[in-house]
């Protein structure tokens, strides 16, 4: 083989095979030229670059199955790919691992690795984390879009009962689906507030009445309002349970368990009031009823179903268990140390308030949390010095984990907003692609789509094939190799 410019291709052995270990290949990726040696590439023979070594003997069909273009004069392989990602990928031949550069889209980089036939196991763990986070975001966007499409689409093969279930589910669970659904959501929110206010107002002595036995009880009017609210909650829960697509998942959901805890005390206390007196003493029944009525405070958590802010806060706290555990550990160590020191230092005072170390725990808790009720306080100089150090340490211990918890909240809140925007953008792209398909389609196809638009929702099943970036592989079986996502940086 002759020389091609400054690049030498090795000779061919007597049996016709090239000395691949000594061979050089020239690769041009997006205008960036690289020279590779066979001994490096053959470390990973299943990769695309290693296959280029042996493709010359197979003719042009073999060459163009691996690259976009080939210049026989320069013996140069051309690829219309991202050069920045390629510079990162070739590190596997020299270092045995790959790191993504900052600013490269993780999904784009994964697609590039698949194109160059490099296994994802060579990607470093720090970069795999970014990739997994991005994949989770795309799956969440795809899930949201699919839910919207399922809500908008109507499957004619479904039975009337299934269609009725879907309508009830959207009516009660998705306020954004229609105006009546928004009204129901507002009414549910108002019933929760009214029942919470009634529970608080019912404890005011001036508004209570005295029964025949001389016991105070809630005013009958407030009791009637409470009954009406419980009736609303019961009907709402039963309809949601009947209409839920997965009843086991519905029953075990945290918010639905809260709904049950908010409803159940009313019926249990009602049962105990009418039937419990025959089985146990009246005083025991009243105590049980009173304890159950206190459980009505659980209904305030029902507000989380109607508040994205409360849901975000719950998720942020769930993701911050490590920081919260660290905070509790700091406080527990400080409480034990400073309560023991306080008890020891205060023993010399004749009027000491520190009777024991367990009793001193209360003083340490209210001091380190800067509450300071003043019911227990030191009277000696060393005790006061110990108290000053304890509340300073408490301020530091509480302040340290707060910043990560706030960051988790802000990150998740911003992420939810981005996902909502991305889901809407995907639907807009679907609508645009569908409109383009209408423009180039045949007359009969246009008539079919027009008829679908009149008979059903605009987003028909045709829109489930998307050319957008976020769920090409999630909602469609087609392969669109050049997409908006692959070209983003």
N, C-alpha and C positions, 0 to 999 in steps of 0.2 A: 504494500500500500504506500502511495506517495505522500509527501508532506503537503499539508493544507495550511498555507500561511505559516503561523508560528505553532501550529498544533500538529502533533504527529500521531498517526494511527498505526498501531503495530502491524507487523507482517502476519501472514497466515501460515500456520503449520502445514506440514506435508499432507496431513489428513484433512485439511480444509478448515479446521477450527482455529479461532483467534486466541491469542494469548491474553485472556481477559484480565489477568492479574497486572499486566504491564500496560494495558490499554488506557487511553485518555478519551473522554467524551466531553464535548462542549455543549452546554445547555444555556439557552437564552429564555429567561422567564420575565416577561413584562419589560423587556429592554435591558435587563441585568444579565450579563454573561458570566457563567461560572465554568471552571474546568474541574473535572473529577477524574480520579484514577480508579482503575478496576479493583485494586486490592482493598480500597476503602468501601466501595459500593458492594462488593461481594460478601461483606460481613452480614448484609441483610438482603439475601437474594430474592426475596419475595416483593421488594419495593419496586416502584416504577423505574427509578433511576438505574437500578441493577439490571432490570430487564432490557434497558436500552443497549447494554453491552452486546447482547446476543441478537438484537433485532436486525442488524445490518445484513446478516446472512439470510434473513427471511424475505428480503425484498421490500418494496414500498408498502405492500399491504400490512406487513408486520410493523413497519416503522410508523405508519399513520394510525395504527391502532393504539399507539402509545403516546403520540405527540400531536400537536395541532399543525405543525409544518416542519419541513426539513429542507435544508440547503445542502445538496450534494457537493457543491463546489467548496463550501467552507466546512462541510461535515458538521453542521450545527443544527441542533434540535430546538424548535421554538415551541413555547407554551404560553398560552394566553391566561396566565394565572397571576395571583397576587405576589409580587416580588418580596414584599416585607414578610409575609408569612413563610415564603420559601426560604428566606435567610435563616429563619428560626428552625425550620424543619430539617435542614441539612446538618444541623448540629448533632443529630443522632449518629451520623457517620463518623464524627470525630470525638464526641464526648459520651455517646451512649444514652443521652437524655435530651429532652426538648423543653425549652422555656418560651412562653408567649411574651412578646413585647407588649409593653403597656400601650393601650389604644387600639389593639386589634380585637375585633369582635370574637368572643370565644366560639360561637357557632360557626362563623366563617372559618376560623382556624381548624375546627374539627372537620369541616368539609374539605379543607385543603389537605389535611392529613389523610383523609380517606382517598382523595384523588392520587396522592403520591404513594398510597398503599403502605403507609407507616402506621403501625399499631398504636392505639391510644395508651398502651402500657408504658411507652417511652416518655409520655408527658409527665412532667414533674408533679408531685402532689399539690404544691401550692397553686399550680395552674389548673389542676383538675377541679379544685374547689370552685374557681370562677366558672369553669365550664358547667359543673353541676348546678350552680345557682342560676345560670342563664337558661339551662334546659328546664329547670323548674318553673322559671318565669314564662317560658314559651308554652309549656304544658298547661300552666294556669290560664294563659291567654286563650289557648286552644279550647280549654274546658269552658271558659266563659262564652266564647263565640259559639261553641257547639250547643250550649244551653240556650242561647238566644235563638239559634236556628231551630232547635227542637221546639221552642215555644212558639215561634212564628210559623213553622211548618205544620201542615195537617196531613196525617197519614190516613188515606182513605181505607186502608186495610184494617185499621183498628176498629174494635167494636164501639158501640155507642157509650157503653159504660166506661171504657178506657178514655174516650174523648171527654166524657163528663168529669172523670177524675182529674184529667189534666187542667180542665177549666177551673175546677175548684182549687186545685193546687196553686195555679197562677194567681187566682183571685185572692187567696189568703197569704201566700208566701212571697209574691213578687209585686210590690206596690207600684213599680214602674211600668207594669204591663198594661194598665188601663186606668182611667179616671175613677171608676167605682172601686178598684183595688186600692187606690190611694185613700179614698174615703174610709174604707174598712180599716186600713192601717192607722189612720188618724183616730178613728173611734176606739180602736183597741188601745192606743196610747192614752187616750183620755180616760178610759175605764181603769187603766192601771193607776193613773194619777188620782182618780176619784177614790178608788179603793184604799190607796195608801193614805190619803187625807182623812178618810172616814176612820181608818184604824187609829190614827193619831188623835183625832178629835174625840173619839169615843172614850178615851181615857181621862178626859177633863171631868172632874167631880161634879161641876155645876150642870153638865149636860147629861149626867147619868140619872137613872131612876132607881127606886128601891122596890124590890119585889116583896111578896107576902112574907118571906122569911127574914126580911130586913137586910138582904144582901144587895149591894149595888150592882147594877147591870147596865149595858148600853141602852141608849134611847131606842125605842121601837123604830123610829124613822131611820136612824142610822143603820139599824139592823136590816131594814128593808132594802136600803141602798146597797149594803154589803151582799145581800142575797142576790140582787139583780146583777151585780158585778160578777159574782161567782157563776151565775147562770151564763153570762156572756163568755167567761173564760172556759167553762165546760163545753159549751157548744162549739166554740172556736177550736179547742183542742181535739174534740172528737171528729170534727170535719177535716182537720189537718191530718189526723191519724188515718182516716178512711181514704183520703185522697193521696197519701204519701206513696211514692213508687216503691220504697223499701221500708217496710213497717218496722223491722227489727232495728235498722239503723236509726230510724226516726225515734223509736222508744228509748234507745240508749244515748241519744244526743244530749249533751250537757244542758242546753237551753230548754229542751223539752222535759228533762228531769226537773228543772227549776219550775216549769209550768205545773207539773204534777204536784210538787211540794207546795206550790201556792194554792192549789185547789183542794188537795186532799184533807188538810186540817178542818175545813168547813164541814165536810161530810162525816169525818170521824167524830168531831165534836157534836154534830147533830145526832149521830147514832148513839153516842154515849149519853147525851141529855135525855133521849126518849127511851132508850133500852137499858142503859148502864145502871140506872137507879134500882132496877130489879136484881142486879147481879152483885152490886157492891154498895158501900155506904155512900150517901149523898155527898158528903164532904170530899171523898176521894174522887167522885165524878167531877165535881166542880174544879178540883185541882188539876185533873187531867185535861178538862176542857180549857182551863186558863193556859196551861202549857201549850196546848195545840193552837190556841188563838195567837200566841206569841209567834208561832211559825208563819203567820201571815206576812211577816216582814220579807219572806222569800220572794214575794211577788214584785218587789221593787227591782229585782234582777231581771224581770221580764222586759224592762226597758232596754236591755242590751240587744234584744231582737230587733228593735226599731232604731238603734243608734249605732252607726258605724264607728263613732268615736270610742264608745265603751267597748266594742269588739276589738278595736285596735289596741286599747289599753290592756285588755285581757291577754291578747296575743303577745304584747310586749312583755308583760309580767311573766308569761309562760316561757318566753325565750330568755328571760333574765333570772332563771332559777339559780344559776351559778353565782351571779352577783348577789342575789338575795341571801343565798346560803353563806356567802362570804361575810355579808353584813351581820347576819345572825351569829356567826362564829365569833367575829370581833366583839360583839356586844356580850355574848355569853362569857368569853374569857375575861373581859373587863368587869362584868358584874360579879363574877366569882372572886376576882382578885381584890377589887375595891371594897366589896362587902366584908370580906375577911379582914382587910386592913382596918376598915372603919370600926368593926366590932372590937378588934384588939386595942385600938387607940382610945376608944371611948369607955373601956372598962374601969379606968381610974377615976372617972367622974361619978359622984354619988347619985346624980339624977340622970344617968344615961338613958337614952331611948333605944339603944341597941341591945336588946335582950338576948339575941342569938344570931348566928350567921344566917340561917334561913330567913329570919325576920329582916335582916339587913339587906337581903336580896331586893326587897321592895324599894328601899332607899336608893340602892345602886341603880335600879331600873329607871326611876323617875329622875335621878340626877344625871345619868349618862344620856338620857333622851331629852334633857333640858326642860322637863315638865315642872319639877320642883313643887309639889303640893305643900310642903312644909310641915306635914304631920310627923315626920321623923327628920331630925337634923342634928349635926354634930355640935358639941359644946366645948370640946377641948381644942387647943391650937393645932395640934397634929391632926385631929379629926377634920378641922376646917381646911387644912392644907391638902389632906387626902381628898376631900370633896371637890376642891378647886381642880386638882389634877384629873379627877374622875370625869367631871363634865367637859373639860377640855379634850380628853381622850374620846369621850362620847361624840363630841361634835366632829372630830376628825374621822372616827370610825363610820359615822353615818354619811359624811360627805363624800368619802372616797368611792363607794360603789354607785352613787347617784348618777354620775355622768354616763357610765355605760348603759344604765337603764333608760335614761332619756334618749341616748343615741339609738337604742333598739326601737323605742317608740317612734321617733322621727323617721328612722329608716323604713320601718314597716308602713307607716302612714303614707310616706312619699311613694313607696313601692305600690301600694294599693291604688293610688291616684294614677300612677304611670300605667298600671295594668288595665285600669278602666279606660284610659285614653287609647291604649294600644288596641284593646278589643273593639272600640268604636272605629278606630282607623282600619282594622281588618275588615269590618263590615262595609265600610266605605269602599275599600278596594274590591271587595266582592261585588258590590253594586256596580262599580265602574267596569270591572271585567265582564260582568253580565251584560252591561249596556254595549260594550264593544262586540261581544258575541252576537248580540241582536243585530248590530249594524252590518256584520259580514255574513249573517246566516241567510238561509233560504227564506222564501216567502212563507212557506208552510210552517217553518220553525218559528218565524216571527209571529205568525198567527197563534201557534200553540202557546208561546210565552205570553202573548197578550191575553189569551184566554185564561191562563193561569193567574195573571195579575188581577183579572176581574173576579175570578172565582175564589181565590185564596190570597194569602199573604204574598207580598212582593218577593220575599226571600224564599224562593222555592228550592227544591232539591238540586236544581242546576247550580245554585250558588255554593254548593258544598265543595266544589272543586276550585281551589284558590290558587292564584299565582303569587300570593304574598309571601313574606319571608317567615312569618312566625310559625306557621303550622303546615308547611308543604308536606312534611312527612307525617303529620299528625292527623290531618283531615282528608288527605288525598293520597291516592296510590300512584299518581303520576310523578315523574322525575323532571323537574325544571332546573337545569344545571346552572343557568346564569340568572340569578334573581337579585332583587334589591339588597337582600341580606348579605349575599356573597360578596358584594362590592363595597359594603360599608366598612369603615376603618374605626 
